[in-house]
Amino acid sequence: MARDPRPLIELKSFLETLPEPHILFDRDYRILAANSAYRQANDVTHSVIGRTCYEVSHHYTVPCDQAGESCPLARSLESGQRERVLHLHHTPKGEAYVNIELSPVRDVAGEVAFFVEKMEPLKVARGLSDRAGLIGRAPRFQAMLGLLARVAPSEATVLLQGESGTGKELVANALHEASHRADRPFIAVDCSGLPETLFESELFGHERGAFTGATARKPGLVEVASGGTLFIDEVGDIPLGMQVKLLRLLETGTYRRVGATELRTADIRVVSATHRSLREMVDEGRFRQDLYYRLNTFPIEVPALRDRAEDVPLLATSMLARVAPSRTLRLSPAVLRCLSAYRFPGNVRELRNILERASLMCDGEEIGLEHLPAGLCDAPLTAQTRTLASDDSCGTEDLAGMERRALQAALAEHHGNRRQLATRLGVSERTLYRKLKAHGLAGRTVSDAGG
């Protein structure tokens, strides 16, 4: 008996009652229904019914998993269960990250016939240059965002790990903004700047007369953050004597002001960060093991800028608008090539400092190599950038043209599949597909893509 391809009218009606954007589609990716929340959120002027979900959301010509993306439909068919992923979608406001929750719908024979997909924008991140929020498209950045989106709605304690200058406080703030505590305070405390004598008072507060100079009662940062998020930066710098008091706060949710006997209750979510290896500090006896496990409930690695080099142009454009908001500055192609090749030992913080200095050095509207710090462009180049730099035409060709020639050359030399080529180029398969499509090379095979 053939399966009825038509969804139940009752199912379509049910979708209309849901406040979040939802679509209904079949096993062939064809959209069968879209509720009013979806139509409103996506400013739909032409019907999406009958079109494929991957064409509407991604502007792809093939399903997501064939374009290097994680496809929830394919995963759901394999698992038979609900699947969740974070995708970068095309929206009326440009590319934006969207939380996808896909649920299979079975027919009377028990086979998966349809899929219901809920879409919730991750408003704290963008896939394009913007003046606010987290910005990036690189695989390591998207992996971090996926973890952030999954843990944000919970109350779990999060530990952000990464080198200095990677923007851990910005990630912590984004986590707060994506949580149920977003309308309450986000309070940050930097442990590296607090001497042991002040740490307890700063965190928990003190009573009048608790110590010399305590002329008035003072609430601590735990109390100020009530209902919201307390971000403990450089948690590895907390003195051993104070670690037990932080552990008590995390385990019991209670604390005492310095000089007080009254036990107070804390209503906070704790997010901590460190550039140190806490695991090594535990082994060396410099960090309590029980506190480490309590902080490390949900670890998230914040990638170094050199591990997401393809995001440098996006970040640089966005940061330039932030450091010089009253000017309409742009970066020359040569500067973008230089920055994309640089290793950034100081990470995002160093990029910001470079751009701030360059904006002060530039009197016109375009920042050139002469406005960058001396020696910056003499840093070792990546293999791909070195190949491009050796071409005499690079001085006059724009960045897009250089990228197209590099991809043509890579396709001409490669004799494996697309996944192997992506690995060789050091990018994700999804990113490779997107770039091939942007340059009109997506339809070529590795054997017929000549220069």
N, C-alpha and C positions, 0 to 999 in steps of 0.2 A: 504494500500500500504506500503510495507516494505521500511525502510530507507536505502538509498544507503550508505554502510559503507566506501566507498572510498572518500577521500577528493578531491576537485578540483585540477587539475594540476596547474591551475593559482594560487591557494593559496600556494602550495608548492614553486612555482616560486617566488612569492612575498616574502616569508620568506628568500630566498637566497639573496635578495637585502638589508636586514636589517643588520646594523653593529653590533648589540648586539646579543648574543646567544639566539636563539629561537628554541622551539620544538613544534610540533603539535601532539596532541594525542586525542583519542576518550573517550567516557564515561566510558570505561572499563580500563582506565589508560594506554592503549597501545600506544606507540610512533609510529606515522605514518610518521613523517618527522623531520629532524634536519638540520638546516642550516649550512653553512660552518663556521660561527663564533662560533657556538656551538661545532662543531667538532674540531676546532682549540683550543678553550679555554679548552676543556676537554681531549685533546690529544687522541681522539677516534681512536683506532686501530681495534676494532671490532664493527660491526654495532649495533646500539641501536634500530633499527627498529624492532618492534614486541615485544620488552621488555617493562615492565611497568615502569612508571616514578619513582615510589617509590623504585623499586629495583635498578634502575640505580643511582639515586641521594642519596638514604639513605641506600641502602643495606638492606631494609626491605623486609619481606615476606608478609606483609599486607599493605593496604593503610595507609597513614599518620595518619588519624583520628582514626584508630584502634590501632595505636602505640603511642597514646598520643600527636601527633603533630597536629597543625592546618592545615587542608587540604584545599587549595584554590579551588580545584575542587568541593568538597562537599559544600563549602560555596557559590560558584558560581551557582551551581544547585539550591540552596535554594533561593538565591537573584536574579538570572537571570542577574547579572551584573558583571563587572570586579572586581576582588579581588586582594588585595596586602597583602603579608606576608613576614616575614623574616625567612628563613630556614637555617639549618646547613647541608651542602651538602658534600659528598665525592668528592674530586677532585684529580688530579694527584699529587698535592702538600700537600695532607692531607685534613682534614676537614676545611671548610671555610664557613663563613656566606655569603648568597646570597639573594639579594632582588628579590622576585618573583612577577611578575605582570601577572595575568592570565585573558584572555578575552574569553568569550564564543562565539562560531560561530554557528549560527542557519541555519537550512536547509530551503527548500522552504515552508515547512509546519509551520515554525516559531518555531520549537523545537530545543533545544540545541543539536547539533550533535558532535561538536568537540571543542577543546580548544587550544588556542595559548598561550604559556607561554614564557615570556621574563625573562631572568636571568641576573642580574648585580651583580657581586661580591662586597661585602662591605669590601674593602681592609684594612680598619682600625681596623678590629677585626678578631680574629681567635678562633676556638674552641679547639685548642690544644696549647701546650707549644711553645712559640716563643719568640724571643728576642725583638720584636717590636709590637706595637699595643695593643689593648684591648684584653684580654684573658679571656675566661670563657665559661661555658655551662649551668650554673644554671638557673632556670626559671626566677628569679628576674633579673639576668644579661641579659638574652635574651629579657625580656620585656623592659629593658632600651635601648638595642640596636635597638629594633623595633621602638621606638620613635625617636631615633637618626637618623636612616635611613630615617624616614618619613619627619623629619623637616630639615635635612641637606641641601637639594637642594633649600630650600626657603630662604627668607631674614628675616624670623621671629626672633624676639628677644627671646632668650632662657634663662631660669633660672634653673640652676643646684642646687638641694637641696640634702644635705646629711651630714653625720657626718664628722668631721675632719679626714683626713687621708684616705678617700675612693678613692682618685684619681680624684677629680673633674677637675683639670687642664688637666689631661690626656684625660678625656672625652671631654672637650672643644676643645682640640687640634684635637682629632679624628673627632669631628663635623666639624671643619674647613677643615680638610683634605678631608672629604667627600662632601664638598660644592663646588660651582663654583668659590670660592675665594681661592682655595687650592694653587695656584701659587703666591699668594700675602702674605704679612706679617701676622703672628699670634703674637700679642703683648699682654702680660699679665701685669696687674697692681694689686698689692696686697694692698688693702685698709687698712688692719690691721697694716701695717708698715708705713703708711703715716700720719704725723701730719696735722691738718687742715690748717696750714699756708702754707704747701707745696702742698696740694692736687690739688688746682686749677692750679698752675703752672706746676705741673707734668703732669696733664691730658691735659691741653689746651696750654701749652707753655707760654712764656712771651717775651716782648720786652725789648730791652736794656734800663736800667734805670727805669724799672717798679717798682723796690723796691731795697732796699739796698743790694748790692752784685750781682745785675743783670747787669753784665758788658758786656754781649753780648746777642743777640737775641737767643732764644732757642725754637725749635719746641716741642710741647707736644706729648704725646703718641697717641692721636687721629690722629694727623697729620702723625706720623710715621707709624701708622697702615693703612694708606690710601689705599683703594682697598681691604683690608683684613679684619681680625677679631680682635676686641678689647675684650679681656677677663678681666672682672672686678671681681677679686676674693675677697671674704669676703665683698660683697657689703653692708651687714648690718652694717659695721663699718664706712660707709660714714657719716660725720657730717651733721646734719640737714641743716645747712647753705649752704652746697655744693650740697645737694640733688636736690634743685631747678635748679641748673645749669646743672646737669646731665639730669634732666627731659627735659630741654629746648633742649639739644643736641638730645635726643631721639625723641622728638616731631617735631622739625623743621629741624634737620640735620645740624644745624649751631652752631657756637661757636665763641668766641673771645679770642685771647691771652690776658694774663694779661698785662695791660698797653696799649692795642691797641683799636682803634675805629672801625677798619675794621672787618666786619663780614665774617667769613670763612665758607666754606661748607665742611662737613665731608662725606666721602664715606667709611663707615665702617659698619660691622655687629657687634652688641653687644651681647656677651654671658656673663652672670654673674653667680656668685655662692655664696652660703652662707651655713654655718652650723647652722645658727640661724633660728628661726621661724619668718619670716618677717610679717606674719599675726598677730602674738602676738605683735610685735613691733609697728605695725600700731595701734592696739587697745590701746597700752600704750602711744601713741603719740610720739614714738621715730623714726618713719619712715613714710615718706609721703605716704598717700594712693594712690595718683595719680601716683607716681613713682612706687609703688608696682605693680599696675595693668599694667603699661607700661612694666616693667621688666618681669612680670609673663605671658606674651603672650603664651608661650609654656613651661610649667614646666616639668622637668625630674628629677625623684628621682634616685640618685646614691646609690645603696644598700650598707649597711654595710657588712663587710666581714663575720660576723657571720650569715648573711642571705643568703650567697652563699657559705656555708662551703664546698660543694662538689668541688668548684673551687680551694681550698687551694693547693692540690698537683700540679695542673697545674701552678698556680701562683708561688709557691715556686720553682719549677724546672726552670721556666723562670727567676725569679729574681736571683736565684743562679748563672745563667750564666751571668747575668748583673753585679752583685757585684764582681764576681771573673772571669772576661773574659779570663784571661790567664791560668786558671786551669781547669781541668776536674773533678770537684767535683760532688758528688751525695749524696742524702739523704737516710739514712738507713730506712727500713720499720718502725722501732720503732719511728724515728723522724717524719715520715709522719703521723703515728697514733697520736702522741702527738700534732702536729700542727693542724690536722683535728679536734681534740677534743677541742682545745683552743678557747676561745671566742673572742680574739683580740679586746680589747677595743680601741686600737689605729689603728685598721683597717689595710689596705694594707701598710701604712707607718710603722706600728709596725712590720709587717711581714718582710719587707725589712731590718729594723734595726736588727732583730733577726738573719736573714741570713748573714748579713754583719759581725756581731760579730762572728757567728759560723764559717764562712770561715776563719777568722783571728785566731780563737782558734784551728782549725783543721790543723794538719801537714800532714795528709794522703790524701786519695782521697774520703773517705766516712765520712760524718758528722754524728756523733752519739749523743745520749742523753747527754753525758758528755760535749758536745760543746755548748749546749743550756743554757740560763740563768737559774740560780738556781730557783727552784720552779715553772717553767713554766708548767711542766707536772703534777703538783699537783692541777691544776685548775679543777673545777667541770667538769665531763665528761657528754656528752649527754647520753641518755638512751641506744642507740644502741652501742656506744663505751664502755659503762660500761659493757654491756653484753659480748662483745667480750673480754674485758680486764680480765674478771673473768675466762676465759677459760685458762687452763694451757698450751695449745698448741700454744698460741699466741706468745710465745717467739721465736718459730722456724718457724712458718708458715708465708708465704709472704702475702702482703696486698690483692692480688687477691684471694688467698685461703680463707682468713678471710671473704672477701666480699661475696664469694660464699656460705660459710656456713651460714652467717647471712641471706642471701636471702632464702636459703633452709629452715631455721628455721621459717622465717616470712611466707613463703608459707604454711608450714605445719600447722601453728597455725591459719591462716586466713581462714575465710569461706565466705567472700564477693567477690565482683568483683575486677578487677585490679585497677580501679580508687580509690576505697575505701582503698586498700592496699597502693597505692602511697600516699594518704593523711595521712595514719597512719605512714608511714615511713618518712614523711616530704619532699618528692621529687615530681617532676612532673610525670604524667603518662608516658610521653615520656621517661624521664630518667629511670624510672623503667623498661620499655620495653627494652631499650637499654642494661641495665645491665643484665636483664634476658637472653637476646639473647647472650650477650658476654660470659655468663657462661653456655650456653646450657640449660637454664631453661625456655625459652620462650614458648615452646610447652606444658609445664605442666599446669594443672589446679590447683587451690588452694586446691582441695581435694586430688590430687594424688601426690603432691610434698613433699614427705617425706624427712627426712634428710639423 
